[in-house]
């Protein structure tokens, strides 16, 4: 099973988010040609399982097949894979091709003998845009999952926490009046108290890896003309959860604390936190892997179950020019995935 050749061929196929059909077609045929069975497809997402649903817990191995568009800094053809000095260059090689093929090899190794869990491998779409035709669609198809390994370039260290995102549209109400007279209620002044709260309040639960919840007022708009007291002030708040609160929990706490109207755009992009006591983290520590908190989002944000983000490559190479993955990084990734998961008791 030549997964490096697979990755090279996937690099040749443009697979921008929401346009992954051709790459998905190729991967599906490759899996069939290489003896994998009972491959499920929903949209541009592929998944397969080691055994049907049983009383065992289910462990997910996931990587994504979509890429961002190449930037103008490329000095190489992003769709012409080249191996040079042990590095495979090409768009999507690092993010997320290295994890994709390493997890696929690990899956093929792990299912050679009975495991204390049902193992699912999934290659999903639309990760780069958090699209609902990607991981969300796959989750509707696969059933209950108890634990997930999300393949992303982390240098094979363990991202045990990941920041989330919640954007809030806030509206402070006042009463219009003439600016020259003592009348009206200035909505800008009404907003100031809440803006100061967002600026200074600190939620008590602080993550060892991600620090406190971060809230930033990033946009504001009010008024129609200079001599009219504004009756409405709108502002936007960027909230970065730290894995210690769910998005709905944070939203309710915020609504209780401020006077303005608060409307969330979405609570989908959650944060995550995996305790050091979790069996896979304990095993990773015994292998010398380092835990850390990740500032970048991934499919981990969409998982309603515990996850560990870990994969070959370097996040700093993602979305940059002349992206590459080391062939030795893929080999090491396979070895570590197998060591982490072989006979793991959840």
C-alpha positions, 0 to 999 in steps of 0.5 A: 500500500503506497500511501505516498503515491496516494498523497502525490496523486491527491495533490494533483487534484485541486480540492478547495473547500466545497469543491472536493468531489474529484478528490473524493472520487479518486480516494474512494476508488483507491480504497476499493482498489487497495482492498478496503471494504464497506466504504460509506460515502455521504456528500464528499465524505468517506468513512469505513469501520473495522466492525459494525456497531456493537457494545464496544466504544467507537474510536474515530480517526479523522483527517480532511481532504479539502485545502485552501487556495494557494497564495501568491507566494508559491515558487513551485506549482502547488499541484505538481508534487515533488520530492526533494531532500526527503520533503514532499512539496505541494498544496495540502501535503502538510494540511492535511495530506500527511495526517490523512495518509498516516491515519489511513496506514495506522487504521490498516495496521490496527484492524489486523487484530482485535481491538477493544473498540470499534475503529472508524476512519473518515476522510471529510470535506469542508474543514477549512470553511467549517462547512455543514457539508463536511464533518457535520454531515459525516456525523449524521451518518456514522452514529455514536462516537466515544473518542476521536483522533483528529489529524492535523499538523502538530509535530506529533505532539498532543493538542489536548485543548483547542480554542473555539469561536463565538461571534456575538451581535450586541444591541444597546437601546436608548431613546432618540432626542435632540442633541442640543437639549437634555432629552433622550437616552444616548444608546452609545452611553448605554453600550459603554457599561457593557463594552467595559464589562467585555473588556475587563471581565475574566471568567473564573475557569482558566485553562492550563493550556489556553489561558482565560476566555478571551473577549474582544469588542471588534466592531461598533456602529451608532447614530444617524447624524451629529445632532440626534441622540442615537437610540441604538448602538450596535457592536460585535464581540469576538469570544474565544472559549478556552475549553473550560466552558461550552459555547451555550454555557458562555452565552448564557453567562454573558446574557445574564451579565450585560444589559444589551441584547445579545444574539449569537451568530453560531455556537457550532465552533466549540472549544475542547479540553482533554484531561491529562488523566485520559488514557490516550494522554497518559500513553502519549506522555509515556511515549515522550509526547508533549501536551499543548493548547492549540490556537487554531480551529479544526474538526475538533471544534465540531466534535460533541465527544472527547478528542485529541488533535495530533498529526505529522507536519508543522502548523506553521507551514499550513496555508503558506507558500511551498507547503511540504511534509517530510516523508520521515514525518509521515513514517513517524506519524504512523508509528506513533498513531499505532503506539497510541491506539493499539489495545487502548482501553477507554 
